[in-house]
Amino acid sequence: MRDKSIGDKSIGDNNIRDNNIRDNNIRDNNIRDKNITVVVADDQEIARTGLRMILDAQPDIEVVGEAGDGRRAVELARRLRPDVCLFDIRMPRLDGIEATRLLAGPDVGDPLAVVVITTFDLDEYVYAALRAGARGFLLKDAGPELLGQAIRAAAGGDALIAPSITARLLGAFAGVGPAAPPAQPIEALTDREEQILLTVARGRTNSEIAAELHISLSTVKSHIASLMTKLAVRNRVEIAMWAYETKRVKR
């Protein structure tokens, strides 16, 4: 006669395995559900539709809201709290600069990540948007890959400046000069930090900097963190702006 305890143990083991499978499935679904959420704002419907199609095609990005003007964009972003806001500069009711300031400005206690997207290489509003707290900017003709990189960078607490316009845009405004003299570093920059500063100002990614200077990725990140502390800035966009304002980088 078969020992009943053996049968009970077998049933118990199967139940444990079934529970483990269910737990793993739940964890897998949770991971898949953790997409980077984005709110897109542009006054042109065709532009919003195009951006949504590009972003929704990315496996880890989801557009959760759209707005056709800046005021609606701010309301939507405050309600949905997306990982990233993708804003056009020129919008009715409230422009992208003021919308950025309201969501990511220095006086905002819990700022959102904002990426500015613009049509023109030398749009005077972009500089003001960066001052307002934007975490990066792109041209509207940026390809899907660069757009996805910018969204992921912003969601991860980093920033991406489109390499094709970094020198032209920031360099042009550096020639005009900031409204007030740029603050001096809290502590003198090391030679290596000066090198990192220049590469960031030229729009290089962390991986490109590591390859160019023959150092590890973790070392690059460490130097960038040190630069942000010494310069009292929030992200690499502001590092780049400081480099141009202090004439570290020539046009």
TORDREN-356749 format. One record per residue (C-alpha): residue number from 1; residue in one letter; chain; x, y, z. Coordinates in nm, 3 decimals. Example, Ala and Ser with C-alpha at 12.3 -4.5 7.8 and 13.67 -1.06 7.14 Angstrom:
2
<node resi="1" resn="A" chain="A" east="1.230" north="-0.450" up="0.780"/>
<node resi="2" resn="S" chain="A" east="1.367" north="-0.106" up="0.714"/>
//
This chain:
251
<node resi="1" resn="M" chain="A" east="0.000" north="0.000" up="0.000"/>
<node resi="2" resn="R" chain="A" east="0.132" north="0.344" up="-0.094"/>
<node resi="3" resn="D" chain="A" east="0.231" north="0.571" up="0.193"/>
<node resi="4" resn="K" chain="A" east="-0.027" north="0.853" up="0.206"/>
<node resi="5" resn="S" chain="A" east="0.234" north="1.093" up="0.343"/>
<node resi="6" resn="I" chain="A" east="0.438" north="1.050" up="0.025"/>
<node resi="7" resn="G" chain="A" east="0.135" north="1.144" up="-0.185"/>
<node resi="8" resn="D" chain="A" east="0.064" north="1.443" up="0.036"/>
<node resi="9" resn="K" chain="A" east="0.426" north="1.553" up="0.009"/>
<node resi="10" resn="S" chain="A" east="0.410" north="1.523" up="-0.371"/>
<node resi="11" resn="I" chain="A" east="0.093" north="1.733" up="-0.381"/>
<node resi="12" resn="G" chain="A" east="0.256" north="1.989" up="-0.152"/>
<node resi="13" resn="D" chain="A" east="0.565" north="2.007" up="-0.372"/>
<node resi="14" resn="N" chain="A" east="0.348" north="2.058" up="-0.679"/>
<node resi="15" resn="N" chain="A" east="0.157" north="2.336" up="-0.505"/>
<node resi="16" resn="I" chain="A" east="0.484" north="2.506" up="-0.411"/>
<node resi="17" resn="R" chain="A" east="0.607" north="2.479" up="-0.770"/>
<node resi="18" resn="D" chain="A" east="0.276" north="2.619" up="-0.899"/>
<node resi="19" resn="N" chain="A" east="0.296" north="2.908" up="-0.654"/>
<node resi="20" resn="N" chain="A" east="0.655" north="2.978" up="-0.756"/>
<node resi="21" resn="I" chain="A" east="0.555" north="2.981" up="-1.122"/>
<node resi="22" resn="R" chain="A" east="0.271" north="3.223" up="-1.046"/>
<node resi="23" resn="D" chain="A" east="0.506" north="3.445" up="-0.843"/>
<node resi="24" resn="N" chain="A" east="0.761" north="3.447" up="-1.125"/>
<node resi="25" resn="N" chain="A" east="0.491" north="3.533" up="-1.378"/>
<node resi="26" resn="I" chain="A" east="0.373" north="3.820" up="-1.159"/>
<node resi="27" resn="R" chain="A" east="0.730" north="3.948" up="-1.127"/>
<node resi="28" resn="D" chain="A" east="0.783" north="3.920" up="-1.504"/>
<node resi="29" resn="N" chain="A" east="0.459" north="4.108" up="-1.571"/>
<node resi="30" resn="N" chain="A" east="0.558" north="4.379" up="-1.323"/>
<node resi="31" resn="I" chain="A" east="0.892" north="4.420" up="-1.499"/>
<node resi="32" resn="R" chain="A" east="0.723" north="4.445" up="-1.836"/>
<node resi="33" resn="D" chain="A" east="0.472" north="4.696" up="-1.694"/>
<node resi="34" resn="K" chain="A" east="0.748" north="4.926" up="-1.572"/>
<node resi="35" resn="N" chain="A" east="0.776" north="5.116" up="-1.898"/>
<node resi="36" resn="I" chain="A" east="0.912" north="5.470" up="-1.909"/>
<node resi="37" resn="T" chain="A" east="0.601" north="5.687" up="-1.915"/>
<node resi="38" resn="V" chain="A" east="0.598" north="6.001" up="-2.129"/>
<node resi="39" resn="V" chain="A" east="0.370" north="6.301" up="-2.177"/>
<node resi="40" resn="V" chain="A" east="0.407" north="6.466" up="-2.519"/>
<node resi="41" resn="A" chain="A" east="0.315" north="6.831" up="-2.576"/>
<node resi="42" resn="D" chain="A" east="0.311" north="6.999" up="-2.917"/>
<node resi="43" resn="D" chain="A" east="0.058" north="7.236" up="-3.071"/>
<node resi="44" resn="Q" chain="A" east="0.064" north="7.046" up="-3.400"/>
<node resi="45" resn="E" chain="A" east="-0.142" north="6.729" up="-3.394"/>
<node resi="46" resn="I" chain="A" east="0.060" north="6.568" up="-3.672"/>
<node resi="47" resn="A" chain="A" east="0.379" north="6.622" up="-3.470"/>
<node resi="48" resn="R" chain="A" east="0.224" north="6.470" up="-3.156"/>
<node resi="49" resn="T" chain="A" east="0.104" north="6.171" up="-3.355"/>
<node resi="50" resn="G" chain="A" east="0.446" north="6.117" up="-3.506"/>
<node resi="51" resn="L" chain="A" east="0.623" north="6.140" up="-3.171"/>
<node resi="52" resn="R" chain="A" east="0.373" north="5.902" up="-3.012"/>
<node resi="53" resn="M" chain="A" east="0.421" north="5.647" up="-3.291"/>
<node resi="54" resn="I" chain="A" east="0.800" north="5.662" up="-3.257"/>
<node resi="55" resn="L" chain="A" east="0.797" north="5.635" up="-2.878"/>
<node resi="56" resn="D" chain="A" east="0.525" north="5.370" up="-2.853"/>
<node resi="57" resn="A" chain="A" east="0.726" north="5.156" up="-3.095"/>
<node resi="58" resn="Q" chain="A" east="1.003" north="5.141" up="-2.835"/>
<node resi="59" resn="P" chain="A" east="0.971" north="4.829" up="-2.616"/>
<node resi="60" resn="D" chain="A" east="1.029" north="5.017" up="-2.289"/>
<node resi="61" resn="I" chain="A" east="0.856" north="5.351" up="-2.353"/>
<node resi="62" resn="E" chain="A" east="0.487" north="5.436" up="-2.332"/>
<node resi="63" resn="V" chain="A" east="0.314" north="5.766" up="-2.412"/>
<node resi="64" resn="V" chain="A" east="0.050" north="5.814" up="-2.142"/>
<node resi="65" resn="G" chain="A" east="-0.076" north="6.158" up="-2.238"/>
<node resi="66" resn="E" chain="A" east="-0.077" north="6.428" up="-2.506"/>
<node resi="67" resn="A" chain="A" east="-0.136" north="6.802" up="-2.489"/>
<node resi="68" resn="G" chain="A" east="-0.178" north="7.067" up="-2.756"/>
<node resi="69" resn="D" chain="A" east="-0.082" north="7.364" up="-2.541"/>
<node resi="70" resn="G" chain="A" east="0.150" north="7.440" up="-2.251"/>
<node resi="71" resn="R" chain="A" east="-0.113" north="7.493" up="-1.983"/>
<node resi="72" resn="R" chain="A" east="-0.278" north="7.161" up="-2.058"/>
<node resi="73" resn="A" chain="A" east="0.067" north="6.998" up="-2.064"/>
<node resi="74" resn="V" chain="A" east="0.145" north="7.123" up="-1.712"/>
<node resi="75" resn="E" chain="A" east="-0.194" north="7.008" up="-1.580"/>
<node resi="76" resn="L" chain="A" east="-0.153" north="6.667" up="-1.740"/>
<node resi="77" resn="A" chain="A" east="0.204" north="6.623" up="-1.617"/>
<node resi="78" resn="R" chain="A" east="0.114" north="6.719" up="-1.261"/>
<node resi="79" resn="R" chain="A" east="-0.173" north="6.472" up="-1.260"/>
<node resi="80" resn="L" chain="A" east="-0.001" north="6.179" up="-1.432"/>
<node resi="81" resn="R" chain="A" east="0.354" north="6.234" up="-1.297"/>
<node resi="82" resn="P" chain="A" east="0.522" north="6.076" up="-1.603"/>
<node resi="83" resn="D" chain="A" east="0.885" north="5.973" up="-1.599"/>
<node resi="84" resn="V" chain="A" east="0.959" north="6.221" up="-1.878"/>
<node resi="85" resn="C" chain="A" east="0.784" north="6.519" up="-2.039"/>
<node resi="86" resn="L" chain="A" east="0.865" north="6.585" up="-2.405"/>
<node resi="87" resn="F" chain="A" east="0.775" north="6.948" up="-2.482"/>
<node resi="88" resn="D" chain="A" east="0.786" north="7.162" up="-2.792"/>
<node resi="89" resn="I" chain="A" east="0.919" north="7.514" up="-2.733"/>
<node resi="90" resn="R" chain="A" east="0.646" north="7.709" up="-2.909"/>
<node resi="91" resn="M" chain="A" east="0.297" north="7.635" up="-2.779"/>
<node resi="92" resn="P" chain="A" east="-0.015" north="7.847" up="-2.722"/>
<node resi="93" resn="R" chain="A" east="-0.147" north="7.958" up="-2.380"/>
<node resi="94" resn="L" chain="A" east="0.184" north="7.870" up="-2.214"/>
<node resi="95" resn="D" chain="A" east="0.510" north="7.820" up="-2.402"/>
<node resi="96" resn="G" chain="A" east="0.745" north="7.530" up="-2.347"/>
<node resi="97" resn="I" chain="A" east="0.987" north="7.741" up="-2.145"/>
<node resi="98" resn="E" chain="A" east="0.735" north="7.844" up="-1.882"/>
<node resi="99" resn="A" chain="A" east="0.585" north="7.493" up="-1.878"/>
<node resi="100" resn="T" chain="A" east="0.934" north="7.356" up="-1.812"/>
<node resi="101" resn="R" chain="A" east="0.995" north="7.609" up="-1.535"/>
<node resi="102" resn="L" chain="A" east="0.669" north="7.517" up="-1.362"/>
<node resi="103" resn="L" chain="A" east="0.754" north="7.146" up="-1.369"/>
<node resi="104" resn="A" chain="A" east="1.134" north="7.138" up="-1.339"/>
<node resi="105" resn="G" chain="A" east="1.252" north="7.481" up="-1.229"/>
<node resi="106" resn="P" chain="A" east="1.486" north="7.546" up="-0.936"/>
<node resi="107" resn="D" chain="A" east="1.192" north="7.633" up="-0.708"/>
<node resi="108" resn="V" chain="A" east="1.006" north="7.308" up="-0.775"/>
<node resi="109" resn="G" chain="A" east="1.029" north="7.070" up="-0.481"/>
<node resi="110" resn="D" chain="A" east="0.966" north="6.749" up="-0.675"/>
<node resi="111" resn="P" chain="A" east="1.071" north="6.829" up="-1.033"/>
<node resi="112" resn="L" chain="A" east="0.982" north="6.624" up="-1.336"/>
<node resi="113" resn="A" chain="A" east="1.225" north="6.540" up="-1.615"/>
<node resi="114" resn="V" chain="A" east="1.163" north="6.757" up="-1.920"/>
<node resi="115" resn="V" chain="A" east="1.320" north="6.717" up="-2.263"/>
<node resi="116" resn="V" chain="A" east="1.274" north="7.006" up="-2.505"/>
<node resi="117" resn="I" chain="A" east="1.233" north="6.938" up="-2.874"/>
<node resi="118" resn="T" chain="A" east="1.262" north="7.218" up="-3.128"/>
<node resi="119" resn="T" chain="A" east="1.264" north="7.280" up="-3.502"/>
<node resi="120" resn="F" chain="A" east="1.551" north="7.524" up="-3.534"/>
<node resi="121" resn="D" chain="A" east="1.924" north="7.477" up="-3.485"/>
<node resi="122" resn="L" chain="A" east="1.958" north="7.822" up="-3.328"/>
<node resi="123" resn="D" chain="A" east="1.632" north="7.874" up="-3.145"/>
<node resi="124" resn="E" chain="A" east="1.685" north="8.145" up="-2.883"/>
<node resi="125" resn="Y" chain="A" east="1.423" north="7.986" up="-2.661"/>
<node resi="126" resn="V" chain="A" east="1.623" north="7.667" up="-2.608"/>
<node resi="127" resn="Y" chain="A" east="1.881" north="7.839" up="-2.390"/>
<node resi="128" resn="A" chain="A" east="1.605" north="7.980" up="-2.170"/>
<node resi="129" resn="A" chain="A" east="1.445" north="7.635" up="-2.152"/>
<node resi="130" resn="L" chain="A" east="1.768" north="7.483" up="-2.023"/>
<node resi="131" resn="R" chain="A" east="1.787" north="7.758" up="-1.764"/>
<node resi="132" resn="A" chain="A" east="1.429" north="7.673" up="-1.670"/>
<node resi="133" resn="G" chain="A" east="1.532" north="7.317" up="-1.586"/>
<node resi="134" resn="A" chain="A" east="1.507" north="7.116" up="-1.907"/>
<node resi="135" resn="R" chain="A" east="1.715" north="6.801" up="-1.891"/>
<node resi="136" resn="G" chain="A" east="1.800" north="6.790" up="-2.259"/>
<node resi="137" resn="F" chain="A" east="1.702" north="6.902" up="-2.602"/>
<node resi="138" resn="L" chain="A" east="1.672" north="6.761" up="-2.950"/>
<node resi="139" resn="L" chain="A" east="1.584" north="6.875" up="-3.297"/>
<node resi="140" resn="K" chain="A" east="1.255" north="6.751" up="-3.437"/>
<node resi="141" resn="D" chain="A" east="1.439" north="6.570" up="-3.714"/>
<node resi="142" resn="A" chain="A" east="1.618" north="6.350" up="-3.460"/>
<node resi="143" resn="G" chain="A" east="1.579" north="5.986" up="-3.552"/>
<node resi="144" resn="P" chain="A" east="1.392" north="5.731" up="-3.340"/>
<node resi="145" resn="E" chain="A" east="1.716" north="5.600" up="-3.187"/>
<node resi="146" resn="L" chain="A" east="1.831" north="5.939" up="-3.060"/>
<node resi="147" resn="L" chain="A" east="1.483" north="6.027" up="-2.937"/>
<node resi="148" resn="G" chain="A" east="1.467" north="5.702" up="-2.742"/>
<node resi="149" resn="Q" chain="A" east="1.812" north="5.764" up="-2.597"/>
<node resi="150" resn="A" chain="A" east="1.708" north="6.111" up="-2.480"/>
<node resi="151" resn="I" chain="A" east="1.396" north="5.978" up="-2.309"/>
<node resi="152" resn="R" chain="A" east="1.588" north="5.698" up="-2.138"/>
<node resi="153" resn="A" chain="A" east="1.863" north="5.934" up="-2.028"/>
<node resi="154" resn="A" chain="A" east="1.613" north="6.177" up="-1.878"/>
<node resi="155" resn="A" chain="A" east="1.424" north="5.897" up="-1.704"/>
<node resi="156" resn="G" chain="A" east="1.751" north="5.771" up="-1.557"/>
<node resi="157" resn="G" chain="A" east="1.839" north="6.109" up="-1.411"/>
<node resi="158" resn="D" chain="A" east="2.085" north="6.195" up="-1.686"/>
<node resi="159" resn="A" chain="A" east="2.059" north="6.433" up="-1.978"/>
<node resi="160" resn="L" chain="A" east="2.124" north="6.415" up="-2.348"/>
<node resi="161" resn="I" chain="A" east="2.222" north="6.705" up="-2.570"/>
<node resi="162" resn="A" chain="A" east="2.189" north="6.635" up="-2.941"/>
<node resi="163" resn="P" chain="A" east="2.552" north="6.619" up="-3.059"/>
<node resi="164" resn="S" chain="A" east="2.463" north="6.780" up="-3.393"/>
<node resi="165" resn="I" chain="A" east="2.362" north="7.108" up="-3.231"/>
<node resi="166" resn="T" chain="A" east="2.560" north="7.122" up="-2.907"/>
<node resi="167" resn="A" chain="A" east="2.850" north="7.334" up="-3.025"/>
<node resi="168" resn="R" chain="A" east="2.645" north="7.559" up="-3.253"/>
<node resi="169" resn="L" chain="A" east="2.368" north="7.627" up="-3.004"/>
<node resi="170" resn="L" chain="A" east="2.549" north="7.657" up="-2.673"/>
<node resi="171" resn="G" chain="A" east="2.846" north="7.820" up="-2.839"/>
<node resi="172" resn="A" chain="A" east="2.629" north="8.088" up="-2.995"/>
<node resi="173" resn="F" chain="A" east="2.468" north="8.179" up="-2.667"/>
<node resi="174" resn="A" chain="A" east="2.802" north="8.172" up="-2.489"/>
<node resi="175" resn="G" chain="A" east="2.905" north="8.453" up="-2.723"/>
<node resi="176" resn="V" chain="A" east="2.618" north="8.662" up="-2.589"/>
<node resi="177" resn="G" chain="A" east="2.705" north="8.569" up="-2.234"/>
<node resi="178" resn="P" chain="A" east="2.481" north="8.488" up="-1.936"/>
<node resi="179" resn="A" chain="A" east="2.273" north="8.749" up="-1.755"/>
<node resi="180" resn="A" chain="A" east="2.502" north="8.712" up="-1.453"/>
<node resi="181" resn="P" chain="A" east="2.863" north="8.593" up="-1.429"/>
<node resi="182" resn="P" chain="A" east="2.879" north="8.213" up="-1.393"/>
<node resi="183" resn="A" chain="A" east="2.955" north="8.090" up="-1.044"/>
<node resi="184" resn="Q" chain="A" east="3.306" north="7.972" up="-0.972"/>
<node resi="185" resn="P" chain="A" east="3.357" north="7.606" up="-0.874"/>
<node resi="186" resn="I" chain="A" east="3.322" north="7.523" up="-0.507"/>
<node resi="187" resn="E" chain="A" east="3.656" north="7.348" up="-0.542"/>
<node resi="188" resn="A" chain="A" east="3.917" north="7.365" up="-0.819"/>
<node resi="189" resn="L" chain="A" east="3.868" north="7.117" up="-1.101"/>
<node resi="190" resn="T" chain="A" east="4.129" north="6.849" up="-1.155"/>
<node resi="191" resn="D" chain="A" east="4.296" north="6.807" up="-1.492"/>
<node resi="192" resn="R" chain="A" east="4.084" north="6.500" up="-1.560"/>
<node resi="193" resn="E" chain="A" east="3.766" north="6.685" up="-1.466"/>
<node resi="194" resn="E" chain="A" east="3.861" north="6.962" up="-1.708"/>
<node resi="195" resn="Q" chain="A" east="3.891" north="6.696" up="-1.981"/>
<node resi="196" resn="I" chain="A" east="3.553" north="6.547" up="-1.890"/>
<node resi="197" resn="L" chain="A" east="3.403" north="6.897" up="-1.887"/>
<node resi="198" resn="L" chain="A" east="3.507" north="6.960" up="-2.247"/>
<node resi="199" resn="T" chain="A" east="3.376" north="6.627" up="-2.373"/>
<node resi="200" resn="V" chain="A" east="3.040" north="6.678" up="-2.201"/>
<node resi="201" resn="A" chain="A" east="3.017" north="7.027" up="-2.352"/>
<node resi="202" resn="R" chain="A" east="3.071" north="6.875" up="-2.697"/>
<node resi="203" resn="G" chain="A" east="2.777" north="6.641" up="-2.649"/>
<node resi="204" resn="R" chain="A" east="2.968" north="6.316" up="-2.595"/>
<node resi="205" resn="T" chain="A" east="2.789" north="6.030" up="-2.420"/>
<node resi="206" resn="N" chain="A" east="2.944" north="5.855" up="-2.121"/>
<node resi="207" resn="S" chain="A" east="3.047" north="5.561" up="-2.339"/>
<node resi="208" resn="E" chain="A" east="3.209" north="5.791" up="-2.594"/>
<node resi="209" resn="I" chain="A" east="3.395" north="5.978" up="-2.320"/>
<node resi="210" resn="A" chain="A" east="3.523" north="5.651" up="-2.175"/>
<node resi="211" resn="A" chain="A" east="3.650" north="5.538" up="-2.515"/>
<node resi="212" resn="E" chain="A" east="3.804" north="5.875" up="-2.599"/>
<node resi="213" resn="L" chain="A" east="3.990" north="5.912" up="-2.269"/>
<node resi="214" resn="H" chain="A" east="4.064" north="5.540" up="-2.224"/>
<node resi="215" resn="I" chain="A" east="3.896" north="5.518" up="-1.884"/>
<node resi="216" resn="S" chain="A" east="3.615" north="5.301" up="-1.748"/>
<node resi="217" resn="L" chain="A" east="3.249" north="5.395" up="-1.765"/>
<node resi="218" resn="S" chain="A" east="3.225" north="5.401" up="-1.386"/>
<node resi="219" resn="T" chain="A" east="3.518" north="5.645" up="-1.373"/>
<node resi="220" resn="V" chain="A" east="3.339" north="5.875" up="-1.618"/>
<node resi="221" resn="K" chain="A" east="3.024" north="5.869" up="-1.406"/>
<node resi="222" resn="S" chain="A" east="3.227" north="5.941" up="-1.094"/>
<node resi="223" resn="H" chain="A" east="3.393" north="6.245" up="-1.256"/>
<node resi="224" resn="I" chain="A" east="3.061" north="6.378" up="-1.384"/>
<node resi="225" resn="A" chain="A" east="2.909" north="6.345" up="-1.035"/>
<node resi="226" resn="S" chain="A" east="3.208" north="6.535" up="-0.897"/>
<node resi="227" resn="L" chain="A" east="3.165" north="6.808" up="-1.160"/>
<node resi="228" resn="M" chain="A" east="2.799" north="6.851" up="-1.070"/>
<node resi="229" resn="T" chain="A" east="2.893" north="6.891" up="-0.704"/>
<node resi="230" resn="K" chain="A" east="3.177" north="7.136" up="-0.767"/>
<node resi="231" resn="L" chain="A" east="2.980" north="7.345" up="-1.016"/>
<node resi="232" resn="A" chain="A" east="2.657" north="7.329" up="-0.813"/>
<node resi="233" resn="V" chain="A" east="2.458" north="7.213" up="-1.115"/>
<node resi="234" resn="R" chain="A" east="2.189" north="6.950" up="-1.153"/>
<node resi="235" resn="N" chain="A" east="2.281" north="6.765" up="-1.471"/>
<node resi="236" resn="R" chain="A" east="2.519" north="6.744" up="-1.766"/>
<node resi="237" resn="V" chain="A" east="2.323" north="7.002" up="-1.964"/>
<node resi="238" resn="E" chain="A" east="2.413" north="7.260" up="-1.700"/>
<node resi="239" resn="I" chain="A" east="2.772" north="7.132" up="-1.701"/>
<node resi="240" resn="A" chain="A" east="2.787" north="7.205" up="-2.075"/>
<node resi="241" resn="M" chain="A" east="2.632" north="7.547" up="-2.032"/>
<node resi="242" resn="W" chain="A" east="2.884" north="7.635" up="-1.760"/>
<node resi="243" resn="A" chain="A" east="3.168" north="7.528" up="-1.988"/>
<node resi="244" resn="Y" chain="A" east="3.052" north="7.763" up="-2.263"/>
<node resi="245" resn="E" chain="A" east="2.971" north="8.051" up="-2.030"/>
<node resi="246" resn="T" chain="A" east="3.320" north="8.039" up="-1.881"/>
<node resi="247" resn="K" chain="A" east="3.476" north="8.018" up="-2.229"/>
<node resi="248" resn="R" chain="A" east="3.619" north="7.673" up="-2.161"/>
<node resi="249" resn="V" chain="A" east="3.491" north="7.578" up="-2.506"/>
<node resi="250" resn="K" chain="A" east="3.546" north="7.798" up="-2.808"/>
<node resi="251" resn="R" chain="A" east="3.297" north="7.832" up="-3.090"/>
//
